[in-house]
Amino acid sequence: SNSDMGSIIIALREYISNQFDALLQLVVSSHSVDILPSGASKTNCIVIAQKQTGVNLSILAVGDCGSAGGNDFELLQHPYSLSVDKGSTALDSCWNLLPAGMSHADGFLFYMELFKILSGKFLLKSPL
């Protein structure tokens, strides 16, 4: 149940805090618990991708939990980001453009069908 999961997450946070002090961090979404080295972030992927291309490109980030404390919160603060589930209160990022009732893998596939590459540019087709 959700209350059992909440209790497990609280216990896990305490354990990580007591045993690993500032070495590890815990981030939670509706379907996963990520344990990462402190300072690690999914936004590092964006920085690496931009450095690897050697050109000034915009990178699209897609995640499922852009709400504060969610496992994709930092990633979906990126200016070009879409959520397949929980959005954030930010107005300039973390948009959920999915039809009502669609989320997660189905939502990701929906977004992928809307994308088109034309003359080297990434375009988002209107679903209407």
N, C-alpha and C positions, 0 to 999 in steps of 0.2 A: 504494500500500500504506500501511498505518498507520505504518510506520517512515518512509516518505517524507514523509507528512503531518506527523509529529512533527518531522522535520528542517526542514521548511518553516516550521512554527510557531516553532521555536527561532530560526531566521534572521530571521523577521519581528519577533519580540520584540526581538532585538538591534538590528535596523535602526530600529525605532520608538524604542527607548531611546537609541540614538546620535544619531539625526537630530531627534527631537522632544522629547527629554528628558522632562519631566513634563507635556507638553501633551496626549499621547494615551495611551490604555490599550488593551490587547488582552484580550478575553475569548473563551474557546473552548468550544464544545459538540461533540457527536458529529457534527454536520453543518454547523456554521457557525463562522466567525471574525468577531467583531465588533471593529471599531476605533472607539473612542469618544473624545470629548474627556475629559480627566481630570476627575473629579468628576461626570460624567454617569452616570446610573443609571436603570434601568427602574423603580426604586421612585419616581422623580419622577412617573411616570404616576399612581401611587396617590395621591400628595400632591395633584397637580393635580385629579384626579377628586373627591377629598374636598372641596377648596376650591370647585370649580365647583358642586357640588350644594348647598352651603350648609347641609347638615344632617349630622348625625353618623351616617353610614352605614358599614357594613362593606363592604370591597371584596374581591372574590375575585380572586386572581392565579393564572394558569395558565402554566406554562413547561415546558421539557423537561430542563433540566440544573441541578438544585439542589445538586449536589455542590460541595464547595469548589473554587473556581477556574472553575466552570462559568459560562456566559454568563447564566444566570438565578439564580445563587447568591443575590445580594442580594434580588431580587424574591421568591424563594420562601422567604425568611426571614420574610416577612409572615405574621401569624397565620392568615390565611385563604388558604391556597395549596395548589394541587394540581400534581403533576408528571405529565407524560405520558411520562416516561422515567426519568432518574436522579433519585433522591431525595437527601436529606441525612441526616446523623446526628441532626438535631434531632427531638425527639419532639412538638413543638407546632406544626409547620408542614411544608410540602413533602411532603404525603402522596401516595402513588401508590396509588389505589384501583382501578386497572384490572385486568381479568382477565389472568391469565398470558399472555404472548406479545403483548399489545396495547400499542401505543405510538404516539407522535407524532400525526399527523392522525386516525388511527382512534381513538386514545385521547381526543383532544379532542372528537370527535363523540360518543363514548360518554358523556363527562361532560355534554355539552350535552343529550343525551336524558334525563339524570337530573334536570336542573334544572327547577324549576317555580316560577312566581310566583303566590302566593296572598295576597290581601289586602295587596298591596304588599310582601310579604316573599319573599325568595329561599329556596327550599327545595331540598334534595337528596333525591330519592327513593331508597329502598333498591333496589339492583339485584337483590336476592333475591326 
